[in-house]
């Protein structure tokens, strides 16, 4: 049965819905039953089953219960019992579950029960009746969350309660809601099969927020400004790992595989502040750690003493998450977003250059590496520039873009650079010098999408 609104509610409230629930008796136990024409079976919660005596079980094959959100639960226990509605008894076969159904109801009376006893559902009079009995149902207001209904309270009791412990919260009241929200980006490229879900590692844009720490649980929600209808992000709880990553449960709604590229914004992450003692909160940790990395295979430390080698290894293990092992591990400087200012709005475009046949695979491999790393992505921008492969001194090839046309109409940024001699003066007194190579430094700063260039 579809949830509907209480007709006695004068104010239309589309943020919640009301369910028809009647009081019934099974044996000596009073309980609440949901009238659900969408259910093909009658279902009894485990808490009521434990209280019943003289249970009559029926031999039945395994039954698969599937909820509206697609979760399947197998059960094989079916009991026969009398359901007392009003002052009349009705025979029913109940499928039992291993857990409770809801805080608002303990039993689901499905379509087979209603048909067997010729019940009529009268939504105008808010009653359930047949030739033997007529009973009015009580409305139970159910408040939906991101995925399903999770908070349920009796509507009448809440209205009549004078000193209610519940507090109405306006979503625009920033004094109540936490403002320590940061964006969560896909940590590495992942492909989700059709109509399925998987845990996706996400990296925080601003993990230095004081409220975000590995000791506090984090709330993961879908990014509010996201216009994508191809996937859902479950409202869930996770923990921050040492590499400033956590997990988000993503559901692919399409009948085709969904690819989430590295760096794609999919979630909002905010800390959970404890207002009351909460038990049985399920948290998921990514568990990715490189503490056991064998650095001796990567670098040469033969010129150091054993104690010095140990100190270097401890330092490397302490900050192992800042060392990139490949292009997909490279970080991102999100302090600013690069903008290309042009002298006019006429797009620059060039035909692609011819690629030698023996270099086609090399070109394809390098482009796929950049796609997998989330550095480039498919686009429909009218700007386009050709790329070519340039051979390096070590025999490998570098992918180079010919941006001369774009550069000719780019307004240069004349920000003053630091003076080289002053930088060298700061090295006075240093004994150890180590050269560092910045790999693909031009791709480490995100670019505003409207100014990104298509490479062909």
N, C-alpha and C positions, 0 to 999 in steps of 0.2 A: 504494500500500500504506500502510495506517495504521501509524504508528510505534508500537512496543510496548516493554515493559520487558524488560530482560535477566533471564531466570529465574534466573540464577546470582547475581543481586544479592539478598542476604538482607534488606536494608533497603529497604522500599518508598519509592521516591523519585519523587514526582509532579511535581517541579519540572523534570524532564528526561525525555527519551525516548530509545530506542535504535533504530537503523536497521540493517537487514541489508545488509552490504556484503561482496562477494566480490572476490578478486584475479583479474584476467583479464590476458590479453596480446593486444594488437592490433599486428600486425606484430612489431617488436622492442621494443615499449614495454610495460612492466608498469604497470598502473594499477588503481585501485579502481572497482568498479561497484556502484551502488545497485540492488537488486532492488525495482522499483516496479510493482505490479500496477495502480496508478491512472494510470500513464502510458500513453498510446496510441501513443507513438513511442519509438524509441531515440534518445538524445541524447548527443552527444560534445562535450566542452569544447574551446575554442580552443587551450588549452595543449598538449593531446595531438595535435590536428590539425597543429600546426606541426612536430611531431617526426616525423610519418609521411612515408614516401617511397612512390613508386609508387601514388599515390592514384587510385582509380577513381571518377569522379563519375557520377551518374545524373541524367538530365534530369527535373526535377520542377517543378511549378508552385509559386508562393510559398506557404509554409507559415506559419501563424500559431501561435506557441507561447504558450499562456496558462498562467501560474503560478497557484498556489492562492490568492494574494492578488489575482488579477484583472489583473495586469500582462501586457500582450500584447507579444510580440517577433516581428517578421516575419523569415523566413529563406527562402532558396531553394536552399541548397547541401545536397545529400544525397550521401553516399559509400557505396560497397559495400565491405565488409571482412570478414575472418575474425576471429572472436572465439574465442580459445583459453581454455577453462575446464578446469582439470585438465590432461589431455593430449589433449583432444578439441577439434576445430575446428568452429565453427558459423557459418554465413553470416548476416550482419546488414546491414541498411540503417540508417545513422546520419545523423540530422539534426544539422548542426553549428550551434554558437552563436558569437557574437562575444565571449564572455567565459567565465570559469571558472564551473563549477556550484557548487562548494563546496570548502572546505579538506579535507573528508573523502572526497570521491569526484569522479572525473573523467568518469564515464559513467553514464547511466541506462539500464538494460535494462527496457523496458516490456512490456506484456502481449502485444503482437504477437510479440515475440521468444520469450517463454515458450511461447505457443501453437504457434508454428511448429515448435519443437523438442521439444514435449511435456514440458516441465519441470514438476516437481511441487515445490511449496514445503511443506516439512515443518517446521512451527513447533515441534513437540515435540522433534525431533532437531536443530533449528537448521541445516538443510541444504537445498541445492538439488540436485535429482537428476532424471535421466531414464535411459533404457536404456543410455546410454554413459558417464555420469560421475555422480559424487556428490561435492559439495564443501560444506564447512561455511562458514558466513559468520561474519565478525567483527562484533561489536557496536561501533557508534560512538555515543557518548553526545552528544546534542545538547541544548543549553540554550536554552530559549525566552526571547525578550525580549518587549517590548510588542507589536510587530507582526512576527511570524514568528520564525524561528530564525536567530540570527546568530553565536553562538559555538559552534564545533564542535571536539571533541578526540577522539582515540582512547581509548576507555574502558579497554582493557587496558593501554595504555602509561602512562596516568595512574596506574593502581593500582600498577604495578610500578616506577614511577620513584621512586627513593629521595630524591634531592635535587630535588624538583619545584619549578619556579619559580612554580607557582600556589599561591594562598593561599585557604583557605576563609574566607569572610566571613559572619558572622552578621548578618542584617538588623537585629537589635536592638542591635548593637554601635554605639553613637553615636560612639565614638572613631574609627571608620573612615569612617562616612558623614558627609557634609557637612550641617550644620544650617542653613546660610544659604539657606533655602527661603522663597519668597514666593509669593503667589497671583497668577495671571494672569487678568485680566478682559477680556471682549470690548471692544475699543476703540470700535467703532461697529457698529450693527445690520447683520447680514448674513444672507442667505437662501441656503442650500445646496440645490441641486436633489436630487431623489430618487436614492439609491444612487450618489452621487458625492462627490468630495472637493474641498476648496478651502483656500487659505491664508487664515487669519483673523488680523487684527491684534489683539494682546492688550497690555494696559497693566498694568504691575506695581503691586501694592499698596504695596510698600516698595522703590522703586528706589534708596534711599539706603544700602542694605546695602553695606558696604565691598567685599565680594567681587564685587559686580555692577558691571561697567563695560563701556563700549563696546568695549574692547580684548580682553575675554575672551569666549569662546563660552559660551552658556547652554544648559542641558539643559531641554527642554520635555517634560513628561509630563502625563497626565490627572490631574486633581485626585483624590486618593485617596479622599476622602469623598463624591465624586459618586456618586449612585445612578442617574444617567441611563443607560439602555440604548439610547437612540436615536442615539447618535453615539460615535465613538472619536476620541481625540487621539493622533496618531502620536508615538512617542518620537523626537524629532528635536533638531537643534542649530540655534540661531539666534544673532543678535547684537543687542545693545541699540542702538536708534537714539537720536538726540538728544532725541526726545520721550518717551524711556523706554518705548518700545514694541518688540515683536518679533513674529515670526510663528509661528503654530502650524498644522499641517496637520490639518484636521478632516474626518472621514469620516461622511457621513450614511447610517445603516443602514436607514432607513425608505424605503418606496416613495412617500412624500409629502414635499414640501419641508420643510426644517428651518430655523426662524428662531432665531437667537441674538441676544438683545437686548443692548444696550449695558450694561456693568457686570456681566454674568453671569460667575460664576467657572467656568472650564472647565479650568484647567491649574495645575500646580505648576511653578515656574521656579527653577532653582538653578544656580550657577556650576559650570563644569567646571574642576577643578584638574588641571593636567598632571602626571602621574606618570611618563610616558615620552614619547618623541618620537612624535608621531602625524602621519601624512601623509595627504593626500587626504581631508580632512574637508570635506564640502559644507556651507556655511553659507548662510542666506537672510537678506537684509536687506530691511526694508520700503521703504527708499528714499524715504519721505515727508518732504519738506523744504519749508519756506515761506521759505527764505532770500531768495528773489527777490520777495517780496511788495512791491507798490507801496504803501507807506504814505502817500505824498503824496495818494492818492485817498481815504484814510480820514480823515486829520486835516489841520488847517490849521496850517502853520508859517510863514506869511507874516510874522509879527511877529518872527521870529528872523533873525539874520544867517546867511549861507551856511555858515559854520563851525559855528555852533550847530545848524543844521538837520542837518548831517552827523553831529554827535555824537548828536543825538536818534535819527536813523535807524539808526546803528550800535547804539545801545542797544536799540532796538525789534527789530532783526534778531537780536541776540544772545539775546533772551528771547522770540522770536516764538511759542514753543510755549505760553506762559502766557496769550496773548490769545485769547479765544473769538470766533470769527466768527459763530457761531450757537449755538442752545441745545444742539445735540449735542456741541459742543466744550467745554462747561462741565466743569470738573474735579469732583473729589469729595474731601471731607474725611473720610478714613478713620481718623482718630485715635481717634474714639469711634463707637459705634453707639447711635442714639437709642432709648430705651425709654419707652413710654407706660405709666405706672403708674395703674391704675384703682382705685376704691374697692370694686368688686365685679367678678365675672366675667360678668355678664349683658350680652350684646352690645347695642350701640345700633344701631338701624336706622331709616331713614326712606324714604319713597317718593320716587322721583325727581320733580323739578319739571318742569312743562311748559315746553318750549322753543319759542319762536315759530318759525313755519315759515321765515321769512326768515333765522333765525340757526342753523338746523340744520346747514348746511354749515360755518359758522364753528365751531360746537361740535365737529363731526366732525374738522375740520382741526386744531384745537388739541389734541384728544385723540390724534390720530395723530402729531402732532409729539412729544408727551410719550412715546408708545409707542416711536417710532423712536429717541428720545434715551435710552431705558432708564430714564427717571425713574419711569414707572409700568409695571405689567405686569398681565396677567389674573390673577385670584385667585378662590378659593372661600371667602374669609373670611366669617363670619356678620355681621361689622360692615359697615355701609354708610352712606354719607352722600351727600346730593344735591349737585350742582354747578349753578352758574348763571353766566351771562355778565354782567359789569358793564362798562359803557361808560366808557372813560377820556377824559381831556380832549382827547387828540389824535384821537379818533374811533375808535380801535381798541378791542378788547374784551379783558378780563382774565378768565381762568377762575378762579372762586372756589368753594371748598367750604364748605358750611354744616356746621360741626363744633360747633355750640352744644350739642347733646345730649352729644357726647363730652366737650367741655370741662367740662360740669357735673359729671361724675364722674371727672375727671382729678385726680390728686394733684399739685399744683404742685411744681416744683423750685425751692427757695428759695436757690439759690446766689447769693452776693452779687455784684452787678455792679460794675465799676470806677467810681470817682468821676469824674464828667465834668470837674470843675474841675481835677483832677490830670492828666487826659489833655490838657486845653488848655494847662496849664503846660509840658508837654513840647514844645510847638510854639514855645517862645520862641527867637528868633533866626532862624527860618526866613524865607526871602524868597519862595519860590515855593509856592503852594498849588494843589492840583488835586483837584477833587471826583471821587469814584468812585461808581459805582452797582453794587450787588451784585444781580445778576440771579438770581431764583429761589433766594434764599439758603436758604430752608427745605427745598429739595430737594437740597442739596449734602451733607447729612449722611445716611449710610445708616441705615435703620431696621431693627430686628430683625424678621424676617418675621412672627413671631407677633403683633406689635403694629401691623402695617400695616393701613391702613383702605381699604375698598372705596368708591370714588366712583361714584355712579350718576347 
